[in-house]
Amino acid sequence: AIRMTQSPSSFSASTGDRVTITCRASQGISSYLAWYQQKPGKAPKLLIYAASTLQSGVPSRFSGSGSGTDFTLTISCLQSEDFATYYCQQYYSYPRTFGQGTKLEIK
Amino acid sequence: QVQLQQWGAGLLKPSETLSLTCAVYGGSFSGYYWSWIRQPPGKGLEWIGEINHSGSTNYNPSLKSRVTISVDTSKNQFSLKLSSVTAADTAVYYCARVVVVVGSRYYYYYMDVWGKGTTVTVSS
């Protein structure tokens, strides 16, 4: 199975900050990567697929990039509603695998 | 607007079989894959498996010997069975719709609609 490793596992930031979360695959996965946001007690929400394609309805402050083994999710200007846990997920091969998550907290 | 409604037993004893069902409302059932994902308390997401409307399945090898995902197209429902549960199977279980689009130069796969989750606890 392809292992997905996110960094950092958690960090604190302030409203208005620009933040970047990294996801690394244990082998090349082309651009076959999705990002999800999860808030406590809620189901995950799709943000981005194909590494950089924004899901309909997701604010443009979210962006994704990368291919091969290294990917990033960037939030250009943090809003209060963005404090959550973020997961990357590869769909290059089965089984589909997720990163361990990055918890974004308010500083 | 597509909605997924899921249900099933929330408390099981070790060795019992977990059984969950997810119903699809407000949208087409065919043309998608339908997936199960779980999340142990305080931990990350684990993909369990998926099925399409014609019954083609993919399973996580780590669970494959115990998992069965089935579909009832007449009811727009799909189900998960996980046998011989232990405390390690305690988790929130989610169902999700999977969009799969394959082109000559692109491949999209994403879970765009999710159920609210069912908490399953395994305890003697």
Interface residues (C-beta under 8 A of the other chain):
Chain A: A1 S30 Y32 A34 Y36 Q38 K42 A43 P44 K45 L46 Y49 A50 T53 Q55 Y87 Q89 Y91 Y94 P95 R96 T97 F98 G99 Q100 G101
Chain B: I37 G44 L45 E46 W47 N58 Y59 N60 P61 S62 Y94 A96 Y106 Y107 Y108 Y109 Y110 M111 D112 W114 G115 K116 G117
